[in-house]
Each structure stands twice: as C-alpha cells, then as structure tokens.
Amino acid sequence: MSKVISIFFSPSGTTKKVISKIAGNFKQEKESCDLLHFNDNKSFDEKDIAIVGMPVFAGRIPKTARERLSKLTGNNTKAIAVVNYGNAHVTDALLELVELLKENNFDVIAAASTISHHSIFDGVAVGRPDQDDVEKINGFAQKCIEKIESGEPLQSEIPGNKPYVDYKQLPFTISCNESVCAFCYDCVSICPEKAIPDDDPVDTDLDLCSRCTACIHICEENARSFTGEAFETKKPAFEEANSERKEPEFYL
C-alpha cells in the first residue's frame, strides 16, 4: 500500500506547515521525515509519494539540508518538490531541489515555490501563508493527485540556472540574552550545525552557524535573536525592497 511521506527541512516551522497542507489533501497513510533531526540513509518504495519541502537560503537549498536530502533515495518514487521562501527571491533553489531529487531516483511530477513569513526579517510577508495562499496550495495538491493517478509526467520547465548561485554566509550575529535564557538546552539539541556548545547555550560559533533560525524559533523565552550593526542596517532596507506581495508559483 502506498504512503505519503512528508520530507522537509524547516528550522522556523513554515516549510513544514506548507508541506503539511499539501499532504493533508492525500488519503494515503502519512509519514514524516524531518531533516532537521534525521541524518541517515533511507530509501523509498516505488509506490510511495514523497512531498519534499526546502526553505530558500539566499537563492539555494541550505547546504546541510542538501547533504541530508542526498542520503534519501527513491525507486522511481513519485515526488512533489516545494521550496518555501520569504517573499524575496527563489533564484536557483527550486531547480536545485528538482535536479537533486531526480539524481536520487525520484520521479518529480510537480513543483512549487510558496511564500511564508520571512524567518530573519520579520517585517516581510507577515501572516503568510494566508488563506489565499492555502487555497492555492490545496488546489495545487489536488492537481498533483490527478497527475499521479493519470501517470502524467512533469511538463513545466523549472526556473533557475546552472551552475547555481554560490552559497552565501550571512554576516549577522545571533546573540543570547543570558539573563532571560532558561538553560533548557533545546537550542543545543536542535542546531543542525552543532554551532551551540553542549556546555554553554549562551554561546554561538558564528563560523559554523548557518543562520537557519532553528535556535531562535525553538526558544520559549525569546532569549535568542539577531543583533548587531550589520543586521540592524540591513533590516529596514530589506523589508522595504521586498514589501510587494509575491504569489506562489506552480509547475505541473
């Protein structure tokens, strides 16, 4: 019996939300593979359906997410590729995801780029995905179901360029307010880069940190945040430049 497997890397939780909306349209048994925590080899059956979601980091799939996704292999497994971004730029991320899935023997039948509240600059895409987004995402999911049932292949051309744009390391500082920190160590356990020392959750190795925001969004005390001149200077300019609403795009 076929299963629907939601595969996602979602440090701020927004990509997971989009993938869950798509998966909710399917009637098959559901399974999840959270790449923020899962880092092992795994293969999928020909009858399975994989819904794969990645955030966009400066026009690319996050490097760690790519490495972990590369360990997952299909057996001509039907796949839906989704990149989720904060109303700025998709650049090469969707093409990169589709190509990686094909290399790993997934049969990509559809793809999409969706918009969510920006994980770093919180004044961008506030409230997204909203009801209009959800209706479009559900409509896309229904079309994917129809394509899988009919056996129709992906026909749309996926935007992007090769070679992909170079990875960028953001210069922003992540700080922890020690007076607020509860020393629960949740940030230590969730960090995919092991950038927060096991014995000191207040510290962050900025050379290892990918600025994925997982530690910020898991902190119930709101002790962790972006700080510093580089961030404070960039924030108003970025929010102004990306204030115009962008819409989800679907490829079938």
Salt bridges, closest charged atoms under 4 A:
GLU31 OE2 - LYS42 NZ 3.73
ASP34 OD2 - HIS37 NE2 3.72
ASP48 OD1 - LYS3 NZ 3.67
GLU96 OE1 - ARG60 NE 2.89
GLU96 OE2 - ARG66 NH1 3.04
ASP107 OD2 - LYS78 NZ 3.40
ASP122 OD1 - LYS235 NZ 3.07
ASP130 OD2 - ARG245 NH1 2.87
ASP132 OD2 - LYS136 NZ 3.40
ASP132 OD2 - ARG245 NH2 3.70
ASP133 OD2 - ARG128 NE 2.57
ASP133 OD1 - ARG245 NH2 3.55
GLU239 OE2 - LYS235 NZ 2.69
GLU247 OE1 - LYS136 NZ 2.97
GLU247 OE2 - ARG245 NE 2.64
